[in-house]
Amino acid sequence: MLTSSLLGGFRAARSSVVITRNLAAAQKASDPIQQLFLDKIREYKQKSVGGKLVEPSPTIEKELKTELEKLERQFGGGPGVDMTAFPNIKFDEPKLDPIDEQAAK
């Protein structure tokens, strides 16, 4: 019993050291290729604020607009309906007859 609790404590301590080590590695890369990769990810994160496309070309914007229009026609969207938002689903509670009333008839 004592050994299992000690082993559990050692495993927890070892995993926290590994997590700390990995986080430290993510902050500063020793390899220049890794550093370039991290720099590009940080740059992309700054450019993609608001969920918009990063540096889209006019062709890509036109294609996105065409696809959204197809979705609007196919699924009943119209002007002013945001087809990129998750739909608001509302389920009405069904009206059930009580069992006692059906048994009396």
Secondary structure, 3 states (H helix, E strand, C coil): CHHHHHHHHHHHHHHHHHHHHHHHHHHCCCCHHHHHHHHHHHHHHHHCCCCCCCCCCHHHHHHHHHHHHHHHHHHCCCCCCCCCCCCCCCCCCCCCCCHHHHHHC
